[in-house]
Each structure stands twice: as structure tokens, then as C-alpha cells.
Amino acid sequence: MTTSLGGVNLKVMVIDDSSTIRRSAEIFLSQAGYQVVLAEDGFDALAKVNDHKPALIFCDILMPRLDGYQTCALIKKSAKFHATPVIMLSSKDGLFDRARGAMVGSDEYLTKPFTKDSLLKAVRQHTQAADGAIAVNA
């Protein structure tokens, strides 16, 4: 089963400093037919975003060097990627954390540990919205 948008396999980026989280997300997403791009931190992600042009990005909040809030803000400030959905990943589930994520432009907030269902549901919701936008603009 391949999942596509306009006939091209959807690429999903997962940014997390935990190899366990990256690997879990990669397995869940790959099994569902998505192409997966992995990044260890914000700097690694920013270098890969331009090359891979993911349709959706999952971004951990607590990372060394460049945290998830800064990474999301930089992606959303980019003319090329401002419309790319960014879903924050965090073990924190506080109102302040969610509000801060929204302030930097995140499209959703997913609490870790996530389930396969919650991860795939978030991808479907945000890529269907993108698919609709493409259909409207076509």
C-alpha cells in the first residue's frame, strides 16, 4: 500500500533526539506506506528539509542545540515551507507547552509516548487538508 498526494509517495520527517522515538515512528509510518526522513535535532532537520521537502513534519520539543520550538519557528518563517504542517512531539502535556507550540506555528501537539493510531491519524488529518488545498488551487 502506498500513500500518495497527487500520485507521489508522501514524505514525512521525524525530528527527535531519541533513537527509540525515531525508530518507532519510522516503523509505524513505513508500514502505512509513507516515505520517512529522520533527523536527530533541529540543525540536522533544517539541513534535510530543503533536500527532501516533506509533506509533514513531526518535531520533538526538547532537543539539544536547537529545540523544537526554534526549529518549528524557522520552518514556518520559510517562504518555501511555511504551509508544511508541523506537529510537535513532547512528553509534556501542559497548557503552556501547547500554547507555546501554537505561538511558533505548530499545527498540532502530540504527547509521547504516541501510539501507532495517533501518529497515523495526525498524518491523515494534515495531509488530507493539504490534498484539499492542492485540489482547490489546481
N, CA, C and O atoms as CSV, one atom per row, in Angstrom:
chain,resi,resn,atom,element,x,y,z
A,1,MET,N,N,0.836,-1.191,0.000
A,1,MET,CA,C,0.000,0.000,0.000
A,1,MET,C,C,0.874,1.245,0.000
A,1,MET,O,O,1.691,1.423,0.904
A,2,THR,N,N,0.722,2.081,-0.965
A,2,THR,CA,C,1.453,3.340,-0.969
A,2,THR,C,C,0.473,4.472,-0.763
A,2,THR,O,O,-0.616,4.496,-1.338
A,3,THR,N,N,0.883,5.399,0.064
A,3,THR,CA,C,0.044,6.545,0.362
A,3,THR,C,C,0.594,7.709,-0.417
A,3,THR,O,O,1.785,8.009,-0.334
A,4,SER,N,N,-0.265,8.374,-1.179
A,4,SER,CA,C,0.264,9.419,-2.035
A,4,SER,C,C,-0.604,10.656,-2.038
A,4,SER,O,O,-1.775,10.637,-1.658
A,5,LEU,N,N,0.013,11.721,-2.477
A,5,LEU,CA,C,-0.637,13.004,-2.675
A,5,LEU,C,C,-0.290,13.388,-4.096
A,5,LEU,O,O,0.869,13.662,-4.405
A,6,GLY,N,N,-1.280,13.410,-4.956
A,6,GLY,CA,C,-1.010,13.733,-6.350
A,6,GLY,C,C,-0.149,12.690,-7.032
A,6,GLY,O,O,0.611,13.020,-7.943
A,7,GLY,N,N,-0.252,11.422,-6.606
A,7,GLY,CA,C,0.483,10.345,-7.263
A,7,GLY,C,C,1.916,10.173,-6.793
A,7,GLY,O,O,2.613,9.284,-7.282
A,8,VAL,N,N,2.379,10.997,-5.857
A,8,VAL,CA,C,3.750,10.885,-5.355
A,8,VAL,C,C,3.685,10.404,-3.913
A,8,VAL,O,O,2.865,10.894,-3.137
A,9,ASN,N,N,4.539,9.450,-3.539
A,9,ASN,CA,C,4.550,8.967,-2.153
A,9,ASN,C,C,4.797,10.118,-1.202
A,9,ASN,O,O,5.682,10.946,-1.418
A,10,LEU,N,N,4.004,10.156,-0.149
A,10,LEU,CA,C,4.144,11.222,0.843
A,10,LEU,C,C,5.395,11.017,1.684
A,10,LEU,O,O,5.678,9.911,2.143
A,11,LYS,N,N,6.133,12.093,1.877
A,11,LYS,CA,C,7.320,12.072,2.708
A,11,LYS,C,C,7.002,12.712,4.042
A,11,LYS,O,O,6.461,13.817,4.095
A,12,VAL,N,N,7.336,12.021,5.118
A,12,VAL,CA,C,7.113,12.522,6.464
A,12,VAL,C,C,8.461,12.586,7.169
A,12,VAL,O,O,9.216,11.614,7.169
A,13,MET,N,N,8.761,13.742,7.772
A,13,MET,CA,C,10.008,13.895,8.517
A,13,MET,C,C,9.734,13.743,10.005
A,13,MET,O,O,8.741,14.258,10.519
A,14,VAL,N,N,10.623,13.031,10.693
A,14,VAL,CA,C,10.542,12.874,12.139
A,14,VAL,C,C,11.833,13.423,12.736
A,14,VAL,O,O,12.923,12.925,12.456
A,15,ILE,N,N,11.690,14.461,13.565
A,15,ILE,CA,C,12.845,15.089,14.213
A,15,ILE,C,C,12.766,14.754,15.693
A,15,ILE,O,O,11.846,15.199,16.380
A,16,ASP,N,N,13.713,13.982,16.189
A,16,ASP,CA,C,13.733,13.631,17.610
A,16,ASP,C,C,15.136,13.183,17.975
A,16,ASP,O,O,15.776,12.462,17.209
A,17,ASP,N,N,15.623,13.602,19.137
A,17,ASP,CA,C,16.955,13.197,19.555
A,17,ASP,C,C,16.977,11.783,20.135
A,17,ASP,O,O,18.053,11.232,20.369
A,18,SER,N,N,15.817,11.196,20.366
A,18,SER,CA,C,15.738,9.828,20.871
A,18,SER,C,C,15.680,8.849,19.700
A,18,SER,O,O,14.760,8.898,18.884
A,19,SER,N,N,16.671,7.962,19.627
A,19,SER,CA,C,16.690,6.985,18.536
A,19,SER,C,C,15.493,6.040,18.643
A,19,SER,O,O,15.003,5.552,17.625
A,20,THR,N,N,15.017,5.775,19.857
A,20,THR,CA,C,13.861,4.899,20.055
A,20,THR,C,C,12.607,5.525,19.450
A,20,THR,O,O,11.845,4.846,18.762
A,21,ILE,N,N,12.390,6.810,19.702
A,21,ILE,CA,C,11.221,7.512,19.151
A,21,ILE,C,C,11.320,7.571,17.628
A,21,ILE,O,O,10.342,7.304,16.930
A,22,ARG,N,N,12.511,7.924,17.109
A,22,ARG,CA,C,12.691,7.988,15.645
A,22,ARG,C,C,12.394,6.629,15.019
A,22,ARG,O,O,11.692,6.547,14.012
A,23,ARG,N,N,12.920,5.580,15.606
A,23,ARG,CA,C,12.749,4.234,15.055
A,23,ARG,C,C,11.283,3.790,15.114
A,23,ARG,O,O,10.767,3.222,14.151
A,24,SER,N,N,10.613,4.050,16.242
A,24,SER,CA,C,9.194,3.683,16.377
A,24,SER,C,C,8.360,4.399,15.320
A,24,SER,O,O,7.545,3.782,14.634
A,25,ALA,N,N,8.574,5.705,15.200
A,25,ALA,CA,C,7.819,6.485,14.211
A,25,ALA,C,C,8.117,5.982,12.803
A,25,ALA,O,O,7.210,5.872,11.978
A,26,GLU,N,N,9.376,5.679,12.525
A,26,GLU,CA,C,9.760,5.192,11.202
A,26,GLU,C,C,9.040,3.876,10.875
A,26,GLU,O,O,8.549,3.697,9.760
A,27,ILE,N,N,8.979,2.976,11.831
A,27,ILE,CA,C,8.311,1.689,11.606
A,27,ILE,C,C,6.826,1.908,11.348
A,27,ILE,O,O,6.283,1.381,10.377
A,28,PHE,N,N,6.157,2.688,12.217
A,28,PHE,CA,C,4.722,2.940,12.065
A,28,PHE,C,C,4.408,3.580,10.718
A,28,PHE,O,O,3.477,3.162,10.030
A,29,LEU,N,N,5.177,4.585,10.345
A,29,LEU,CA,C,4.919,5.335,9.113
A,29,LEU,C,C,5.251,4.508,7.866
A,29,LEU,O,O,4.504,4.525,6.888
A,30,SER,N,N,6.367,3.790,7.907
A,30,SER,CA,C,6.770,2.961,6.761
A,30,SER,C,C,5.751,1.857,6.494
A,30,SER,O,O,5.417,1.572,5.343
A,31,GLN,N,N,5.258,1.235,7.574
A,31,GLN,CA,C,4.258,0.176,7.421
A,31,GLN,C,C,2.978,0.712,6.781
A,31,GLN,O,O,2.255,-0.028,6.114
A,32,ALA,N,N,2.703,1.998,6.984
A,32,ALA,CA,C,1.498,2.612,6.417
A,32,ALA,C,C,1.742,3.134,4.994
A,32,ALA,O,O,0.832,3.682,4.372
A,33,GLY,N,N,2.970,2.967,4.478
A,33,GLY,CA,C,3.253,3.338,3.103
A,33,GLY,C,C,3.878,4.708,2.904
A,33,GLY,O,O,4.002,5.171,1.770
A,34,TYR,N,N,4.274,5.364,3.989
A,34,TYR,CA,C,4.895,6.681,3.861
A,34,TYR,C,C,6.406,6.561,3.721
A,34,TYR,O,O,7.012,5.629,4.251
A,35,GLN,N,N,7.011,7.504,3.008
A,35,GLN,CA,C,8.466,7.620,2.980
A,35,GLN,C,C,8.848,8.395,4.230
A,35,GLN,O,O,8.186,9.377,4.567
A,36,VAL,N,N,9.893,7.979,4.919
A,36,VAL,CA,C,10.263,8.611,6.183
A,36,VAL,C,C,11.668,9.182,6.098
A,36,VAL,O,O,12.603,8.519,5.647
A,37,VAL,N,N,11.798,10.433,6.543
A,37,VAL,CA,C,13.096,11.097,6.643
A,37,VAL,C,C,13.322,11.355,8.125
A,37,VAL,O,O,12.463,11.919,8.802
A,38,LEU,N,N,14.483,10.939,8.628
A,38,LEU,CA,C,14.774,11.095,10.050
A,38,LEU,C,C,15.823,12.178,10.280
A,38,LEU,O,O,16.749,12.346,9.486
A,39,ALA,N,N,15.659,12.908,11.384
A,39,ALA,CA,C,16.637,13.922,11.779
A,39,ALA,C,C,16.823,13.840,13.292
A,39,ALA,O,O,15.866,13.619,14.035
A,40,GLU,N,N,18.068,14.020,13.737
A,40,GLU,CA,C,18.395,13.869,15.158
A,40,GLU,C,C,18.149,15.130,15.973
A,40,GLU,O,O,17.939,15.052,17.184
A,41,ASP,N,N,18.173,16.283,15.331
A,41,ASP,CA,C,17.927,17.535,16.043
A,41,ASP,C,C,17.534,18.609,15.032
A,41,ASP,O,O,17.440,18.342,13.834
A,42,GLY,N,N,17.306,19.810,15.523
A,42,GLY,CA,C,16.842,20.896,14.666
A,42,GLY,C,C,17.797,21.249,13.546
A,42,GLY,O,O,17.367,21.491,12.418
A,43,PHE,N,N,19.098,21.284,13.843
A,43,PHE,CA,C,20.075,21.624,12.799
A,43,PHE,C,C,20.098,20.571,11.709
A,43,PHE,O,O,20.139,20.891,10.521
A,44,ASP,N,N,20.071,19.309,12.124
A,44,ASP,CA,C,20.036,18.194,11.172
A,44,ASP,C,C,18.772,18.308,10.311
A,44,ASP,O,O,18.824,18.110,9.097
A,45,ALA,N,N,17.650,18.625,10.941
A,45,ALA,CA,C,16.371,18.747,10.229
A,45,ALA,C,C,16.393,19.882,9.215
A,45,ALA,O,O,15.958,19.702,8.077
A,46,LEU,N,N,16.890,21.042,9.610
A,46,LEU,CA,C,16.907,22.188,8.705
A,46,LEU,C,C,17.752,21.896,7.468
A,46,LEU,O,O,17.439,22.362,6.373
A,47,ALA,N,N,18.818,21.127,7.644
A,47,ALA,CA,C,19.661,20.750,6.512
A,47,ALA,C,C,18.913,19.797,5.575
A,47,ALA,O,O,19.122,19.834,4.363
A,48,LYS,N,N,18.048,18.950,6.127
A,48,LYS,CA,C,17.357,17.931,5.329
A,48,LYS,C,C,16.020,18.405,4.750
A,48,LYS,O,O,15.584,17.887,3.722
A,49,VAL,N,N,15.367,19.370,5.383
A,49,VAL,CA,C,14.045,19.823,4.931
A,49,VAL,C,C,14.096,20.292,3.483
A,49,VAL,O,O,13.240,19.918,2.682
A,50,ASN,N,N,15.066,21.089,3.148
A,50,ASN,CA,C,15.172,21.634,1.790
A,50,ASN,C,C,15.419,20.547,0.749
A,50,ASN,O,O,14.885,20.603,-0.359
A,51,ASP,N,N,16.228,19.564,1.112
A,51,ASP,CA,C,16.531,18.474,0.175
A,51,ASP,C,C,15.352,17.531,-0.040
A,51,ASP,O,O,15.090,17.107,-1.166
A,52,HIS,N,N,14.646,17.204,1.033
A,52,HIS,CA,C,13.609,16.166,0.969
A,52,HIS,C,C,12.188,16.698,0.799
A,52,HIS,O,O,11.303,15.966,0.357
A,53,LYS,N,N,11.964,17.960,1.144
A,53,LYS,CA,C,10.645,18.604,1.010
A,53,LYS,C,C,9.511,17.721,1.554
A,53,LYS,O,O,8.638,17.293,0.800
A,54,PRO,N,N,9.530,17.453,2.865
A,54,PRO,CA,C,8.484,16.586,3.435
A,54,PRO,C,C,7.110,17.240,3.373
A,54,PRO,O,O,6.987,18.464,3.403
A,55,ALA,N,N,6.080,16.403,3.287
A,55,ALA,CA,C,4.696,16.889,3.266
A,55,ALA,C,C,4.215,17.215,4.674
A,55,ALA,O,O,3.257,17.967,4.858
A,56,LEU,N,N,4.895,16.636,5.671
A,56,LEU,CA,C,4.515,16.816,7.065
A,56,LEU,C,C,5.741,16.580,7.936
A,56,LEU,O,O,6.597,15.762,7.599
A,57,ILE,N,N,5.829,17.295,9.059
A,57,ILE,CA,C,6.986,17.173,9.948
A,57,ILE,C,C,6.520,16.939,11.379
A,57,ILE,O,O,5.683,17.677,11.899
A,58,PHE,N,N,7.071,15.900,12.013
A,58,PHE,CA,C,6.900,15.684,13.449
A,58,PHE,C,C,8.165,16.208,14.109
A,58,PHE,O,O,9.269,15.860,13.689
A,59,CYS,N,N,8.023,17.040,15.137
A,59,CYS,CA,C,9.182,17.688,15.743
A,59,CYS,C,C,9.138,17.599,17.264
A,59,CYS,O,O,8.219,18.114,17.901
A,60,ASP,N,N,10.137,16.943,17.834
A,60,ASP,CA,C,10.282,16.873,19.287
A,60,ASP,C,C,10.547,18.282,19.825
A,60,ASP,O,O,11.103,19.121,19.115
A,61,ILE,N,N,10.160,18.541,21.051
A,61,ILE,CA,C,10.396,19.863,21.631
A,61,ILE,C,C,11.759,19.931,22.318
A,61,ILE,O,O,12.553,20.831,22.043
A,62,LEU,N,N,12.024,18.984,23.208
A,62,LEU,CA,C,13.270,19.037,23.979
A,62,LEU,C,C,14.398,18.327,23.239
A,62,LEU,O,O,14.504,17.101,23.256
A,63,MET,N,N,15.247,19.143,22.580
A,63,MET,CA,C,16.387,18.606,21.845
A,63,MET,C,C,17.597,19.495,22.106
A,63,MET,O,O,17.448,20.682,22.398
A,64,PRO,N,N,18.792,18.925,22.003
A,64,PRO,CA,C,19.988,19.755,22.172
A,64,PRO,C,C,20.211,20.668,20.960
A,64,PRO,O,O,19.638,20.450,19.892
A,65,ARG,N,N,21.023,21.656,21.136
A,65,ARG,CA,C,21.437,22.617,20.101
A,65,ARG,C,C,20.302,23.529,19.640
A,65,ARG,O,O,20.368,24.736,19.873
A,66,LEU,N,N,19.281,23.004,19.005
A,66,LEU,CA,C,18.163,23.813,18.508
A,66,LEU,C,C,16.890,23.082,18.919
A,66,LEU,O,O,16.603,22.001,18.404
A,67,ASP,N,N,16.127,23.661,19.841
A,67,ASP,CA,C,14.953,22.931,20.336
A,67,ASP,C,C,13.815,22.943,19.315
A,67,ASP,O,O,13.902,23.597,18.276
A,68,GLY,N,N,12.754,22.214,19.631
A,68,GLY,CA,C,11.642,22.064,18.707
A,68,GLY,C,C,10.896,23.356,18.418
A,68,GLY,O,O,10.434,23.574,17.298
A,69,TYR,N,N,10.776,24.220,19.431
A,69,TYR,CA,C,10.095,25.500,19.222
A,69,TYR,C,C,10.870,26.353,18.211
A,69,TYR,O,O,10.282,26.944,17.306
A,70,GLN,N,N,12.190,26.407,18.379
A,70,GLN,CA,C,13.030,27.191,17.452
A,70,GLN,C,C,13.003,26.580,16.055
A,70,GLN,O,O,12.926,27.296,15.057
A,71,THR,N,N,13.066,25.252,15.993
A,71,THR,CA,C,13.050,24.556,14.705
A,71,THR,C,C,11.735,24.822,13.976
A,71,THR,O,O,11.731,25.141,12.787
A,72,CYS,N,N,10.626,24.691,14.691
A,72,CYS,CA,C,9.312,24.925,14.097
A,72,CYS,C,C,9.199,26.372,13.604
A,72,CYS,O,O,8.721,26.621,12.497
A,73,ALA,N,N,9.639,27.317,14.430
A,73,ALA,CA,C,9.564,28.736,14.054
A,73,ALA,C,C,10.356,29.005,12.779
A,73,ALA,O,O,9.896,29.747,11.912
A,74,LEU,N,N,11.543,28.409,12.655
A,74,LEU,CA,C,12.374,28.615,11.468
A,74,LEU,C,C,11.720,28.000,10.224
A,74,LEU,O,O,11.760,28.591,9.145
A,75,ILE,N,N,11.127,26.833,10.373
A,75,ILE,CA,C,10.449,26.188,9.245
A,75,ILE,C,C,9.260,27.046,8.805
A,75,ILE,O,O,9.054,27.275,7.613
A,76,LYS,N,N,8.489,27.512,9.775
A,76,LYS,CA,C,7.283,28.295,9.464
A,76,LYS,C,C,7.612,29.686,8.903
A,76,LYS,O,O,6.788,30.280,8.207
A,77,LYS,N,N,8.799,30.203,9.199
A,77,LYS,CA,C,9.202,31.509,8.652
A,77,LYS,C,C,9.707,31.394,7.214
A,77,LYS,O,O,9.832,32.394,6.506
A,78,SER,N,N,9.993,30.169,6.796
A,78,SER,CA,C,10.497,29.932,5.445
A,78,SER,C,C,9.368,30.099,4.430
A,78,SER,O,O,8.282,29.549,4.613
A,79,ALA,N,N,9.620,30.846,3.376
A,79,ALA,CA,C,8.615,31.040,2.326
A,79,ALA,C,C,8.253,29.708,1.670
A,79,ALA,O,O,7.102,29.493,1.288
A,80,LYS,N,N,9.230,28.820,1.541
A,80,LYS,CA,C,9.022,27.530,0.888
A,80,LYS,C,C,8.210,26.553,1.742
A,80,LYS,O,O,7.432,25.756,1.217
A,81,PHE,N,N,8.399,26.622,3.058
A,81,PHE,CA,C,7.838,25.589,3.930
A,81,PHE,C,C,6.837,26.091,4.961
A,81,PHE,O,O,6.437,25.336,5.848
A,82,HIS,N,N,6.424,27.355,4.862
A,82,HIS,CA,C,5.506,27.890,5.878
A,82,HIS,C,C,4.176,27.142,5.932
A,82,HIS,O,O,3.524,27.118,6.976
A,83,ALA,N,N,3.768,26.533,4.822
A,83,ALA,CA,C,2.492,25.809,4.787
A,83,ALA,C,C,2.635,24.334,5.162
A,83,ALA,O,O,1.634,23.629,5.291
A,84,THR,N,N,3.869,23.862,5.337
A,84,THR,CA,C,4.089,22.469,5.710
A,84,THR,C,C,3.624,22.252,7.145
A,84,THR,O,O,4.087,22.948,8.049
A,85,PRO,N,N,2.718,21.300,7.377
A,85,PRO,CA,C,2.254,21.056,8.743
A,85,PRO,C,C,3.396,20.559,9.637
A,85,PRO,O,O,4.160,19.671,9.259
A,86,VAL,N,N,3.491,21.154,10.832
A,86,VAL,CA,C,4.475,20.728,11.826
A,86,VAL,C,C,3.699,20.293,13.071
A,86,VAL,O,O,2.918,21.060,13.634
A,87,ILE,N,N,3.930,19.058,13.484
A,87,ILE,CA,C,3.273,18.511,14.669
A,87,ILE,C,C,4.320,18.343,15.759
A,87,ILE,O,O,5.288,17.599,15.600
A,88,MET,N,N,4.115,19.041,16.859
A,88,MET,CA,C,5.065,18.980,17.960
A,88,MET,C,C,4.898,17.660,18.707
A,88,MET,O,O,3.781,17.182,18.900
A,89,LEU,N,N,6.023,17.076,19.125
A,89,LEU,CA,C,6.038,15.864,19.934
A,89,LEU,C,C,6.648,16.200,21.287
A,89,LEU,O,O,7.718,16.806,21.353
A,90,SER,N,N,5.978,15.813,22.362
A,90,SER,CA,C,6.537,16.104,23.676
A,90,SER,C,C,5.991,15.159,24.723
A,90,SER,O,O,4.874,14.655,24.609
A,91,SER,N,N,6.804,14.925,25.754
A,91,SER,CA,C,6.324,14.138,26.889
A,91,SER,C,C,5.552,15.043,27.842
A,91,SER,O,O,4.862,14.556,28.738
A,92,LYS,N,N,5.664,16.359,27.653
A,92,LYS,CA,C,4.912,17.319,28.476
A,92,LYS,C,C,3.539,17.539,27.850
A,92,LYS,O,O,3.410,17.634,26.629
A,93,ASP,N,N,2.526,17.619,28.693
A,93,ASP,CA,C,1.173,17.798,28.164
A,93,ASP,C,C,0.502,19.026,28.778
A,93,ASP,O,O,-0.722,19.076,28.897
A,94,GLY,N,N,1.303,20.005,29.162
A,94,GLY,CA,C,0.753,21.185,29.816
A,94,GLY,C,C,0.183,22.202,28.848
A,94,GLY,O,O,0.547,22.230,27.672
A,95,LEU,N,N,-0.703,23.027,29.346
A,95,LEU,CA,C,-1.327,24.080,28.551
A,95,LEU,C,C,-0.276,25.066,28.022
A,95,LEU,O,O,-0.352,25.509,26.876
A,96,PHE,N,N,0.706,25.404,28.873
A,96,PHE,CA,C,1.755,26.338,28.468
A,96,PHE,C,C,2.538,25.791,27.269
A,96,PHE,O,O,2.828,26.520,26.321
A,97,ASP,N,N,2.874,24.504,27.324
A,97,ASP,CA,C,3.640,23.880,26.236
A,97,ASP,C,C,2.850,23.878,24.928
A,97,ASP,O,O,3.402,24.142,23.860
A,98,ARG,N,N,1.560,23.580,25.021
A,98,ARG,CA,C,0.697,23.586,23.841
A,98,ARG,C,C,0.570,25.001,23.268
A,98,ARG,O,O,0.622,25.202,22.055
A,99,ALA,N,N,0.403,25.974,24.167
A,99,ALA,CA,C,0.266,27.369,23.729
A,99,ALA,C,C,1.547,27.851,23.065
A,99,ALA,O,O,1.504,28.530,22.039
A,100,ARG,N,N,2.683,27.500,23.648
A,100,ARG,CA,C,3.962,27.919,23.067
A,100,ARG,C,C,4.154,27.284,21.681
A,100,ARG,O,O,4.675,27.921,20.765
A,101,GLY,N,N,3.733,26.036,21.544
A,101,GLY,CA,C,3.802,25.367,20.239
A,101,GLY,C,C,2.952,26.097,19.209
A,101,GLY,O,O,3.381,26.308,18.075
A,102,ALA,N,N,1.750,26.480,19.610
A,102,ALA,CA,C,0.854,27.208,18.698
A,102,ALA,C,C,1.449,28.568,18.332
A,102,ALA,O,O,1.311,29.021,17.195
A,103,MET,N,N,2.105,29.214,19.282
A,103,MET,CA,C,2.696,30.530,19.026
A,103,MET,C,C,3.799,30.489,17.969
A,103,MET,O,O,3.985,31.458,17.233
A,104,VAL,N,N,4.531,29.377,17.886
A,104,VAL,CA,C,5.599,29.278,16.879
A,104,VAL,C,C,5.097,28.678,15.574
A,104,VAL,O,O,5.869,28.488,14.634
A,105,GLY,N,N,3.786,28.376,15.516
A,105,GLY,CA,C,3.203,27.940,14.251
A,105,GLY,C,C,2.916,26.466,14.111
A,105,GLY,O,O,2.564,26.017,13.020
A,106,SER,N,N,3.056,25.682,15.190
A,106,SER,CA,C,2.782,24.251,15.050
A,106,SER,C,C,1.304,24.029,14.758
A,106,SER,O,O,0.447,24.795,15.198
A,107,ASP,N,N,1.023,22.979,14.015
A,107,ASP,CA,C,-0.336,22.683,13.593
A,107,ASP,C,C,-1.057,21.736,14.544
A,107,ASP,O,O,-2.286,21.665,14.553
A,108,GLU,N,N,-0.285,21.014,15.339
A,108,GLU,CA,C,-0.871,20.076,16.302
A,108,GLU,C,C,0.182,19.743,17.343
A,108,GLU,O,O,1.364,20.046,17.174
A,109,TYR,N,N,-0.263,19.115,18.423
A,109,TYR,CA,C,0.609,18.760,19.533
A,109,TYR,C,C,0.297,17.322,19.902
A,109,TYR,O,O,-0.833,17.011,20.278
A,110,LEU,N,N,1.279,16.447,19.802
A,110,LEU,CA,C,1.082,15.032,20.097
A,110,LEU,C,C,1.956,14.671,21.298
A,110,LEU,O,O,3.149,14.970,21.330
A,111,THR,N,N,1.331,14.018,22.287
A,111,THR,CA,C,2.062,13.665,23.504
A,111,THR,C,C,2.734,12.308,23.342
A,111,THR,O,O,2.143,11.359,22.826
A,112,LYS,N,N,3.995,12.237,23.801
A,112,LYS,CA,C,4.740,10.976,23.792
A,112,LYS,C,C,4.495,10.269,25.122
A,112,LYS,O,O,4.296,10.944,26.132
A,113,PRO,N,N,4.502,8.964,25.162
A,113,PRO,CA,C,4.666,8.086,24.007
A,113,PRO,C,C,3.378,8.059,23.174
A,113,PRO,O,O,2.280,7.919,23.713
A,114,PHE,N,N,3.530,8.192,21.871
A,114,PHE,CA,C,2.381,8.162,20.968
A,114,PHE,C,C,2.093,6.726,20.562
A,114,PHE,O,O,2.954,5.852,20.659
A,115,THR,N,N,0.884,6.501,20.114
A,115,THR,CA,C,0.522,5.176,19.595
A,115,THR,C,C,0.602,5.225,18.071
A,115,THR,O,O,0.645,6.300,17.473
A,116,LYS,N,N,0.623,4.071,17.468
A,116,LYS,CA,C,0.621,3.991,16.004
A,116,LYS,C,C,-0.624,4.692,15.461
A,116,LYS,O,O,-0.549,5.438,14.485
A,117,ASP,N,N,-1.774,4.446,16.104
A,117,ASP,CA,C,-3.029,5.044,15.648
A,117,ASP,C,C,-3.007,6.572,15.730
A,117,ASP,O,O,-3.442,7.250,14.799
A,118,SER,N,N,-2.499,7.115,16.843
A,118,SER,CA,C,-2.492,8.578,16.989
A,118,SER,C,C,-1.531,9.225,15.987
A,118,SER,O,O,-1.802,10.311,15.474
A,119,LEU,N,N,-0.425,8.564,15.715
A,119,LEU,CA,C,0.551,9.086,14.751
A,119,LEU,C,C,-0.049,9.099,13.337
A,119,LEU,O,O,0.027,10.104,12.630
A,120,LEU,N,N,-0.640,7.978,12.942
A,120,LEU,CA,C,-1.210,7.879,11.594
A,120,LEU,C,C,-2.445,8.772,11.429
A,120,LEU,O,O,-2.689,9.307,10.348
A,121,LYS,N,N,-3.214,8.927,12.495
A,121,LYS,CA,C,-4.379,9.804,12.438
A,121,LYS,C,C,-3.933,11.249,12.189
A,121,LYS,O,O,-4.542,11.963,11.392
A,122,ALA,N,N,-2.877,11.669,12.870
A,122,ALA,CA,C,-2.356,13.029,12.678
A,122,ALA,C,C,-1.866,13.225,11.245
A,122,ALA,O,O,-2.104,14.277,10.652
A,123,VAL,N,N,-1.189,12.233,10.688
A,123,VAL,CA,C,-0.713,12.330,9.299
A,123,VAL,C,C,-1.897,12.441,8.351
A,123,VAL,O,O,-1.911,13.300,7.469
A,124,ARG,N,N,-2.886,11.581,8.529
A,124,ARG,CA,C,-4.065,11.605,7.652
A,124,ARG,C,C,-4.780,12.948,7.718
A,124,ARG,O,O,-5.135,13.510,6.682
A,125,GLN,N,N,-4.995,13.464,8.915
A,125,GLN,CA,C,-5.705,14.743,9.068
A,125,GLN,C,C,-4.982,15.874,8.347
A,125,GLN,O,O,-5.607,16.667,7.643
A,126,HIS,N,N,-3.683,15.944,8.520
A,126,HIS,CA,C,-2.947,17.079,7.970
A,126,HIS,C,C,-2.614,16.923,6.494
A,126,HIS,O,O,-2.464,17.921,5.790
A,127,THR,N,N,-2.497,15.697,6.016
A,127,THR,CA,C,-2.220,15.533,4.592
A,127,THR,C,C,-3.501,15.603,3.774
A,127,THR,O,O,-3.456,15.981,2.603
A,128,GLN,N,N,-4.645,15.247,4.360
A,128,GLN,CA,C,-5.921,15.423,3.666
A,128,GLN,C,C,-6.217,16.901,3.507
A,128,GLN,O,O,-6.743,17.324,2.477
A,129,ALA,N,N,-5.882,17.694,4.525
A,129,ALA,CA,C,-6.075,19.147,4.435
A,129,ALA,C,C,-5.199,19.701,3.314
A,129,ALA,O,O,-5.629,20.570,2.555
A,130,ALA,N,N,-3.972,19.195,3.213
A,130,ALA,CA,C,-3.063,19.646,2.148
A,130,ALA,C,C,-3.581,19.204,0.791
A,130,ALA,O,O,-3.502,19.956,-0.181
A,131,ASP,N,N,-4.112,17.992,0.718
A,131,ASP,CA,C,-4.664,17.466,-0.526
A,131,ASP,C,C,-5.830,18.331,-0.983
A,131,ASP,O,O,-5.951,18.634,-2.170
A,132,GLY,N,N,-6.681,18.728,-0.055
A,132,GLY,CA,C,-7.806,19.602,-0.387
A,132,GLY,C,C,-7.351,20.949,-0.880
A,132,GLY,O,O,-7.946,21.511,-1.800
A,133,ALA,N,N,-6.290,21.483,-0.270
A,133,ALA,CA,C,-5.754,22.788,-0.685
A,133,ALA,C,C,-5.189,22.702,-2.103
A,133,ALA,O,O,-5.329,23.632,-2.898
A,134,ILE,N,N,-4.556,21.583,-2.403
A,134,ILE,CA,C,-3.990,21.412,-3.745
A,134,ILE,C,C,-5.128,21.298,-4.774
A,134,ILE,O,O,-5.055,21.875,-5.860
A,135,ALA,N,N,-6.176,20.548,-4.415
A,135,ALA,CA,C,-7.307,20.384,-5.326
A,135,ALA,C,C,-7.992,21.715,-5.591
A,135,ALA,O,O,-8.394,21.998,-6.719
A,136,VAL,N,N,-8.125,22.532,-4.554
A,136,VAL,CA,C,-8.762,23.847,-4.697
A,136,VAL,C,C,-7.909,24.768,-5.578
A,136,VAL,O,O,-8.433,25.532,-6.389
A,137,ASN,N,N,-6.580,24.680,-5.401
A,137,ASN,CA,C,-5.682,25.557,-6.151
A,137,ASN,C,C,-5.409,25.061,-7.565
A,137,ASN,O,O,-4.840,25.797,-8.372
A,138,ALA,N,N,-5.795,23.847,-7.879
A,138,ALA,CA,C,-5.489,23.266,-9.196
A,138,ALA,C,C,-6.337,23.877,-10.291
A,138,ALA,O,O,-6.206,23.502,-11.456
